[in-house]
Amino acid sequence: MEDKKFLFEKDNIPHALGVMALPAIASQLIALIYNLADTWFVGRTNNPYMVAACSLVMPIYMLTIVISNIFGVGGGTLIARLIGAGNDEEASKVSAACIWMALGVGCLFSLLSLIGMTKILVFLGASENVLEFSRQYMLFVVVIGGVPFIFSSTVSSMLRSIGLSAKASFGLSMGGVLNTVLDPIFMFVILPDGKQVMGAALATMLSNIVVSMYFIVTYHKAGKETILRFRTNGEYPSRESFYSIFGVGIPAAVGVLLFDLCTIVINRLAASYGDVELAAIGIVLKAERLPLNIGIGICMGMVPLIAYSYSSGDRKRMDGIFRFGRVVGLAIGVVSVILYYAFAPFIMRAFIGDPDTVRFGTQFLRARCFATPLMFLCFSMVHFAQAIGRGKESFWLAVIRQIVFNIPILILFNHWFGMTGIVWTQAVADLFTVIVSYVIYFGMRKKEGWPAGV
């Protein structure tokens, strides 16, 4: 573990962040391919109803990320802080407890999803043309494949918290590659025509199961040399540790949950204009994830480094990591705006050949791309708060972004400007959110007694 200690304490910041963030970025990009693969292959059918079905289920699938964030982010950031403070024994107890809590909640979520499947899909806006396709997709991706995904995501956070970012990212990346390979096999070879959505769902489910098996083996091996554990041996984390897990994990989960809620609102509003518009916005919401996933990867790389520096008292290094990460993320965001605006028609045609869907999607993507740099700033502020254990601040940042700005502006802009207003909402809402987030950030620094750095 000495090389990991050097990485956290003395390695130059660009290299340390690169070691932690590049594997995370790679796994985020592969995870993006993982999610895009189903949409892309289903889009080969040129059937907007099938594409719309995949889009409708995505907010439910996102709830698996909500669950894994409670224990992965909450537990992972606590582990990094405990190691930075020299409390390895408590860190071991936290790692085991988080794994089992994630599995328990994941099983309960799958059961509830199975029981309420049809009612949930109808509530989300599934029409008669879309409902059966949505049921097929949800059964295999969420009900059966949800628990393996929750387990894998939680374990990857545990591994990342102790500096094993490459191992964590390899597992998630493997799932994306496998899903991309299996999609066309199940959709166009094994299953008959008309069952393409079911084929895509089966591919995703099997990929999740294989990845979870990789993480079982990897986590077990890591436990022989690190503080990570599967078993508690009758010993449990302290009450303070449980408070910290949920104090950071629940706000992190709420952030994803509110993002998910916003997606549901977008889908329901878009569905009122027609299935073609719903299919178009569904593709856009996935296509725009490329720079956003890179930004999330940078933030995931920053969090353990910031958490360790914070607990060890190295404020200068903590600020340097945060500052450098934001500069890199903003540069990527600006470049993405230029490329998305220029190549929007080609991106849409890569997913589907239906001319109406391409026309709507091009307009939507060109509007939403302007929010990308602003979204990264929002993400970075939330992750910084999580890293230093400020669950309350990360919670309010998520609430302000979605409940105070995004969703109300969505409803107002839809009323005033129709679909045009819906797709421009993100840029307007995140501009306000960034302003408020910096006010909260400087407030956190003042409470900690730090200089007002940027």
C-alpha positions as CSV (number, residue, x, y, z in Angstrom):
1,M,0.0,0.0,0.0
2,E,3.0,2.3,0.1
3,D,2.7,3.2,-3.6
4,K,-0.9,4.1,-2.9
5,K,0.1,6.3,0.0
6,F,2.6,8.1,-2.2
7,L,-0.2,8.6,-4.8
8,F,-2.4,10.2,-2.2
9,E,0.2,12.3,-0.4
10,K,3.2,13.3,-2.6
11,D,2.6,12.5,-6.2
12,N,2.3,15.6,-8.5
13,I,-1.3,16.5,-8.9
14,P,-1.7,16.1,-12.7
15,H,-0.2,12.6,-12.5
16,A,-2.1,11.6,-9.3
17,L,-5.4,12.7,-10.8
18,G,-4.6,11.0,-14.1
19,V,-3.9,7.7,-12.3
20,M,-7.3,8.0,-10.5
21,A,-9.4,9.7,-13.1
22,L,-8.3,8.1,-16.4
23,P,-9.5,4.6,-15.5
24,A,-12.7,6.2,-14.1
25,I,-13.2,8.1,-17.4
26,A,-12.5,5.0,-19.4
27,S,-15.1,3.1,-17.4
28,Q,-17.6,5.9,-17.7
29,L,-17.1,5.9,-21.5
30,I,-17.5,2.2,-21.7
31,A,-20.6,2.5,-19.4
32,L,-21.9,5.1,-21.9
33,I,-21.4,2.6,-24.7
34,Y,-23.1,0.1,-22.5
35,N,-26.2,2.4,-22.3
36,L,-25.9,3.6,-25.9
37,A,-25.5,0.2,-27.4
38,D,-29.1,-0.8,-26.7
39,T,-30.5,2.4,-28.1
40,W,-28.2,2.2,-31.2
41,F,-29.0,-1.4,-32.0
42,V,-32.7,-0.9,-31.3
43,G,-32.5,2.2,-33.6
44,R,-31.4,-0.1,-36.4
45,T,-35.0,-1.3,-36.6
46,N,-36.1,2.3,-37.5
47,N,-39.0,1.7,-35.1
48,P,-39.5,4.8,-32.9
49,Y,-41.8,2.8,-30.5
50,M,-39.0,0.4,-29.6
51,V,-36.6,3.3,-29.1
52,A,-39.2,5.1,-27.0
53,A,-39.6,2.0,-24.8
54,C,-35.9,1.9,-24.0
55,S,-36.0,5.6,-23.1
56,L,-39.0,5.2,-20.8
57,V,-37.3,2.4,-18.8
58,M,-34.0,4.3,-18.3
59,P,-35.3,6.5,-15.4
60,I,-36.2,3.2,-13.6
61,Y,-32.8,1.7,-14.3
62,M,-31.2,4.9,-13.0
63,L,-32.8,4.0,-9.6
64,T,-30.2,1.2,-9.3
65,I,-27.5,4.0,-9.4
66,V,-29.4,5.8,-6.7
67,I,-29.2,2.7,-4.5
68,S,-25.5,2.0,-5.3
69,N,-24.7,5.7,-4.6
70,I,-26.0,5.5,-1.0
71,F,-23.5,2.8,-0.1
72,G,-20.8,3.3,-2.8
73,V,-20.4,7.0,-2.5
74,G,-21.3,7.2,1.2
75,G,-19.1,4.3,2.1
76,G,-16.3,5.0,-0.4
77,T,-15.7,8.6,0.7
78,L,-15.8,7.6,4.3
79,I,-13.3,4.9,3.7
80,A,-10.9,7.3,2.1
81,R,-11.3,9.8,5.0
82,L,-10.8,7.0,7.5
83,I,-7.6,5.8,5.8
84,G,-6.4,9.5,5.7
85,A,-7.0,9.7,9.4
86,G,-5.1,6.4,10.0
87,N,-8.2,4.4,11.1
88,D,-7.9,1.3,8.9
89,E,-9.8,-1.0,11.2
90,E,-13.0,1.1,11.0
91,A,-12.5,1.4,7.3
92,S,-12.6,-2.4,7.0
93,K,-15.9,-2.6,8.9
94,V,-17.4,0.1,6.7
95,S,-16.5,-1.8,3.5
96,A,-18.2,-5.0,4.6
97,A,-21.3,-3.3,5.9
98,C,-21.8,-1.3,2.7
99,I,-21.7,-4.3,0.5
100,W,-24.3,-6.2,2.4
101,M,-26.6,-3.2,2.8
102,A,-26.5,-2.6,-0.9
103,L,-27.4,-6.2,-1.7
104,G,-30.4,-6.1,0.7
105,V,-31.8,-2.9,-0.6
106,G,-31.2,-4.0,-4.2
107,C,-33.2,-7.2,-3.8
108,L,-36.1,-5.2,-2.3
109,F,-36.0,-2.8,-5.2
110,S,-36.2,-5.6,-7.8
111,L,-39.2,-7.2,-6.0
112,L,-41.1,-3.9,-5.9
113,S,-40.3,-3.2,-9.6
114,L,-41.7,-6.6,-10.6
115,I,-44.9,-6.1,-8.6
116,G,-45.6,-2.6,-9.9
117,M,-44.1,-2.9,-13.4
118,T,-47.2,-2.1,-15.6
119,K,-48.5,0.8,-13.4
120,I,-45.0,2.3,-13.3
121,L,-44.6,2.3,-17.1
122,V,-48.1,3.7,-17.7
123,F,-47.3,6.5,-15.2
124,L,-44.1,7.3,-17.1
125,G,-46.0,7.8,-20.3
126,A,-46.0,4.5,-22.0
127,S,-48.6,4.4,-24.8
128,E,-50.3,1.2,-26.1
129,N,-47.6,1.1,-28.9
130,V,-44.8,1.3,-26.4
131,L,-46.0,-0.6,-23.3
132,E,-45.2,-4.2,-24.2
133,F,-41.7,-3.3,-25.4
134,S,-41.1,-1.4,-22.2
135,R,-42.2,-4.4,-20.1
136,Q,-39.8,-6.7,-21.9
137,Y,-36.9,-4.3,-21.3
138,M,-37.7,-3.6,-17.7
139,L,-38.1,-7.2,-16.7
140,F,-34.5,-8.2,-17.7
141,V,-32.7,-5.0,-17.2
142,V,-34.2,-3.8,-13.9
143,V,-36.0,-6.7,-12.2
144,I,-33.3,-9.4,-12.9
145,G,-30.3,-7.4,-13.9
146,G,-30.6,-4.6,-11.3
147,V,-29.1,-6.4,-8.3
148,P,-25.9,-7.5,-10.1
149,F,-25.5,-3.9,-11.3
150,I,-26.0,-2.4,-7.8
151,F,-23.4,-4.8,-6.3
152,S,-20.9,-4.1,-9.1
153,S,-21.3,-0.3,-8.7
154,T,-20.9,-0.4,-5.0
155,V,-17.8,-2.6,-5.1
156,S,-16.2,-0.4,-7.7
157,S,-16.6,2.6,-5.4
158,M,-14.9,0.6,-2.6
159,L,-12.0,-0.3,-4.8
160,R,-11.6,3.3,-6.0
161,S,-11.6,4.6,-2.5
162,I,-8.3,2.9,-1.7
163,G,-6.7,3.8,-5.0
164,L,-7.5,0.7,-7.1
165,S,-9.2,2.8,-9.7
166,A,-7.9,0.7,-12.6
167,K,-9.4,-2.5,-11.2
168,A,-12.7,-0.9,-10.6
169,S,-12.8,0.7,-14.0
170,F,-11.8,-2.5,-15.8
171,G,-14.8,-4.4,-14.4
172,L,-17.3,-1.7,-15.5
173,S,-15.6,-1.4,-18.9
174,M,-15.8,-5.2,-19.4
175,G,-19.5,-5.0,-18.9
176,G,-19.9,-2.3,-21.6
177,V,-17.8,-4.3,-24.1
178,L,-19.7,-7.5,-23.4
179,N,-23.0,-5.8,-23.8
180,T,-22.0,-4.3,-27.1
181,V,-21.0,-7.7,-28.4
182,L,-24.1,-9.5,-27.1
183,D,-26.6,-7.0,-28.3
184,P,-26.6,-7.8,-32.0
185,I,-26.3,-11.6,-31.3
186,F,-29.5,-11.7,-29.2
187,M,-31.4,-9.0,-31.2
188,F,-30.7,-10.2,-34.8
189,V,-29.5,-13.8,-34.5
190,I,-31.0,-15.7,-31.6
191,L,-34.4,-14.0,-31.2
192,P,-37.0,-13.6,-34.0
193,D,-37.9,-10.3,-35.6
194,G,-40.1,-8.1,-33.4
195,K,-38.2,-9.2,-30.2
196,Q,-35.2,-6.8,-30.6
197,V,-36.0,-4.9,-27.4
198,M,-36.1,-8.2,-25.5
199,G,-32.8,-9.2,-27.1
200,A,-31.1,-5.9,-26.0
201,A,-32.5,-6.4,-22.5
202,L,-31.1,-10.0,-22.2
203,A,-27.7,-8.8,-23.4
204,T,-27.6,-6.1,-20.7
205,M,-28.8,-8.5,-18.0
206,L,-26.1,-11.1,-18.8
207,S,-23.4,-8.4,-19.0
208,N,-24.4,-7.2,-15.5
209,I,-24.2,-10.8,-14.1
210,V,-20.7,-11.4,-15.6
211,V,-19.4,-8.1,-14.3
212,S,-20.7,-8.9,-10.8
213,M,-18.8,-12.2,-10.9
214,Y,-15.6,-10.3,-11.8
215,F,-16.1,-8.0,-8.8
216,I,-16.7,-10.9,-6.4
217,V,-13.3,-12.3,-7.4
218,T,-11.5,-9.0,-7.5
219,Y,-12.8,-7.8,-4.2
220,H,-11.9,-11.0,-2.5
221,K,-8.3,-10.8,-3.8
222,A,-8.0,-7.2,-2.8
223,G,-9.2,-8.1,0.7
224,K,-6.0,-10.1,1.2
225,E,-3.8,-7.1,0.8
226,T,-6.0,-4.1,1.8
227,I,-8.6,-3.0,4.3
228,L,-11.5,-4.2,2.2
229,R,-13.6,-7.0,3.6
230,F,-16.7,-9.1,2.7
231,R,-17.3,-10.2,6.3
232,T,-17.6,-8.2,9.5
233,N,-16.7,-11.1,11.8
234,G,-19.4,-9.9,14.1
235,E,-18.0,-6.4,14.3
236,Y,-19.9,-3.5,12.9
237,P,-19.1,0.1,12.1
238,S,-19.6,2.7,14.8
239,R,-22.7,4.8,15.0
240,E,-20.7,7.8,13.7
241,S,-19.7,5.8,10.7
242,F,-23.3,4.8,9.8
243,Y,-24.3,8.5,10.2
244,S,-21.4,9.4,7.8
245,I,-22.3,6.7,5.2
246,F,-25.9,7.9,5.0
247,G,-25.1,11.5,5.6
248,V,-23.1,11.6,2.4
249,G,-24.7,8.6,0.6
250,I,-28.3,9.7,0.8
251,P,-27.6,13.2,-0.6
252,A,-25.6,11.6,-3.4
253,A,-28.5,9.3,-4.1
254,V,-30.9,12.1,-3.9
255,G,-28.9,13.9,-6.6
256,V,-29.3,11.0,-9.0
257,L,-32.9,10.5,-7.9
258,L,-33.7,14.2,-8.7
259,F,-31.8,13.9,-12.0
260,D,-33.9,10.8,-12.7
261,L,-37.1,12.7,-11.8
262,C,-36.1,15.5,-14.2
263,T,-35.7,12.9,-16.9
264,I,-39.2,11.5,-16.1
265,V,-40.6,15.0,-16.4
266,I,-38.9,15.5,-19.8
267,N,-40.2,12.2,-21.0
268,R,-43.8,12.9,-19.9
269,L,-43.7,16.4,-21.4
270,A,-42.2,15.1,-24.7
271,A,-44.7,12.2,-24.9
272,S,-47.5,14.7,-25.0
273,Y,-46.1,15.9,-28.4
274,G,-45.9,12.3,-29.8
275,D,-43.9,9.1,-29.8
276,V,-41.4,10.5,-32.4
277,E,-40.6,13.5,-30.2
278,L,-40.2,11.1,-27.3
279,A,-37.8,8.9,-29.3
280,A,-35.8,11.9,-30.4
281,I,-35.3,13.4,-26.9
282,G,-34.5,9.9,-25.6
283,I,-31.6,9.6,-28.1
284,V,-30.4,13.1,-27.3
285,L,-30.4,12.5,-23.6
286,K,-28.1,9.5,-24.2
287,A,-25.9,11.1,-26.9
288,E,-25.2,14.1,-24.8
289,R,-23.7,11.8,-22.1
290,L,-20.3,11.6,-23.7
291,P,-18.7,14.7,-22.3
292,L,-20.8,14.4,-19.1
293,N,-19.5,11.0,-18.4
294,I,-16.0,12.2,-18.9
295,G,-16.7,15.0,-16.4
296,I,-18.1,12.5,-13.9
297,G,-15.0,10.3,-14.4
298,I,-12.8,13.3,-13.5
299,C,-15.0,13.9,-10.4
300,M,-14.8,10.3,-9.4
301,G,-11.0,10.5,-9.7
302,M,-10.9,13.7,-7.6
303,V,-13.1,12.4,-4.7
304,P,-10.7,9.9,-3.0
305,L,-7.7,12.3,-3.4
306,I,-9.6,15.2,-2.0
307,A,-11.1,13.1,0.9
308,Y,-7.7,11.8,1.8
309,S,-6.0,15.3,1.7
310,Y,-8.9,16.7,3.7
311,S,-8.6,14.1,6.5
312,S,-4.8,14.4,6.6
313,G,-5.0,18.2,6.9
314,D,-3.2,19.0,3.5
315,R,-5.4,21.9,2.4
316,K,-3.0,23.1,-0.3
317,R,-3.0,19.7,-2.0
318,M,-6.8,19.4,-1.7
319,D,-7.3,22.8,-3.4
320,G,-4.8,22.0,-6.1
321,I,-6.6,18.8,-7.0
322,F,-10.0,20.5,-7.1
323,R,-8.7,23.4,-9.2
324,F,-6.8,21.3,-11.7
325,G,-9.8,18.9,-12.1
326,R,-12.2,21.8,-12.9
327,V,-9.9,23.3,-15.5
328,V,-9.7,20.0,-17.4
329,G,-13.4,19.4,-17.1
330,L,-14.3,22.9,-18.3
331,A,-12.0,22.6,-21.3
332,I,-13.7,19.3,-22.3
333,G,-17.1,20.9,-21.9
334,V,-16.3,23.8,-24.2
335,V,-14.9,21.5,-26.9
336,S,-18.0,19.3,-26.7
337,V,-20.3,22.3,-27.3
338,I,-18.5,23.1,-30.6
339,L,-18.5,19.4,-31.8
340,Y,-22.1,18.6,-30.8
341,Y,-23.4,21.7,-32.5
342,A,-21.5,21.0,-35.7
343,F,-22.2,17.3,-35.9
344,A,-25.7,17.0,-34.4
345,P,-27.4,15.6,-37.6
346,F,-24.7,13.0,-38.1
347,I,-25.0,11.9,-34.5
348,M,-28.8,11.5,-34.8
349,R,-28.5,9.5,-38.0
350,A,-26.0,7.2,-36.3
351,F,-28.8,6.1,-34.0
352,I,-31.9,6.0,-36.3
353,G,-32.7,6.6,-39.9
354,D,-36.3,7.9,-39.5
355,P,-36.1,11.4,-40.9
356,D,-38.6,13.0,-38.5
357,T,-36.7,11.6,-35.5
358,V,-33.4,12.9,-36.9
359,R,-34.9,16.4,-37.6
360,F,-36.3,16.8,-34.1
361,G,-33.2,15.3,-32.5
362,T,-30.8,17.6,-34.3
363,Q,-32.7,20.7,-33.0
364,F,-32.8,19.2,-29.5
365,L,-29.2,18.3,-29.3
366,R,-28.0,21.7,-30.6
367,A,-29.9,23.4,-27.8
368,R,-29.0,21.1,-24.9
369,C,-25.2,21.0,-25.7
370,F,-24.8,24.5,-24.4
371,A,-25.4,23.2,-20.9
372,T,-22.4,20.9,-20.9
373,P,-19.7,23.1,-19.3
374,L,-22.2,24.3,-16.7
375,M,-23.3,20.8,-15.8
376,F,-19.6,19.9,-15.1
377,L,-19.3,22.8,-12.7
378,C,-22.4,21.6,-10.9
379,F,-21.1,18.0,-10.7
380,S,-17.7,19.1,-9.4
381,M,-19.2,21.2,-6.6
382,V,-21.4,18.3,-5.5
383,H,-18.5,15.8,-5.5
384,F,-16.3,18.2,-3.6
385,A,-18.9,18.5,-0.9
386,Q,-19.2,14.7,-0.8
387,A,-15.4,14.2,-0.5
388,I,-15.1,16.4,2.6
389,G,-18.1,14.8,4.2
390,R,-20.5,17.7,3.7
391,G,-23.6,15.7,3.0
392,K,-25.9,18.6,3.9
393,E,-24.4,20.9,1.3
394,S,-24.3,18.2,-1.4
395,F,-28.0,17.5,-0.7
396,W,-29.0,21.2,-1.1
397,L,-26.9,21.5,-4.2
398,A,-28.9,18.7,-5.8
399,V,-32.2,20.0,-4.6
400,I,-31.5,23.5,-5.8
401,R,-30.4,22.3,-9.2
402,Q,-33.4,20.1,-9.9
403,I,-36.3,21.2,-7.7
404,V,-35.7,24.9,-7.5
405,F,-34.5,25.5,-11.0
406,N,-34.7,22.6,-13.5
407,I,-38.1,21.2,-13.0
408,P,-40.0,24.4,-12.5
409,I,-38.3,26.0,-15.5
410,L,-39.1,22.9,-17.6
411,I,-42.8,23.3,-16.8
412,L,-42.8,27.0,-17.5
413,F,-40.8,26.8,-20.7
414,N,-42.9,23.9,-21.9
415,H,-46.0,26.1,-21.4
416,W,-44.5,29.1,-23.0
417,F,-42.3,27.7,-25.8
418,G,-43.3,24.0,-26.3
419,M,-40.6,21.4,-27.1
420,T,-38.2,24.3,-27.8
421,G,-38.5,25.4,-24.2
422,I,-38.0,21.9,-22.9
423,V,-34.6,21.4,-24.6
424,W,-33.3,24.9,-23.7
425,T,-34.2,24.5,-20.0
426,Q,-31.0,22.7,-19.0
427,A,-28.7,25.5,-20.0
428,V,-30.8,28.2,-18.3
429,A,-31.3,26.2,-15.1
430,D,-27.6,25.2,-14.8
431,L,-26.5,28.8,-15.2
432,F,-28.5,29.7,-12.1
433,T,-27.3,26.6,-10.3
434,V,-23.6,27.4,-10.9
435,I,-24.1,30.8,-9.4
436,V,-25.7,29.4,-6.3
437,S,-23.2,26.5,-6.0
438,Y,-20.3,28.9,-5.8
439,V,-22.1,30.8,-3.0
440,I,-22.5,27.5,-1.1
441,Y,-18.9,26.5,-1.9
442,F,-17.5,29.8,-0.5
443,G,-19.7,29.3,2.5
444,M,-18.2,25.8,3.1
445,R,-14.7,27.3,3.0
446,K,-15.7,30.0,5.5
447,K,-17.1,27.4,7.9
448,E,-13.9,25.4,7.7
449,G,-11.8,28.5,8.2
450,W,-10.0,28.2,4.9
451,P,-9.0,31.1,2.6
452,A,-11.6,32.0,-0.1
453,G,-9.9,30.1,-2.9
454,V,-11.5,29.4,-6.2
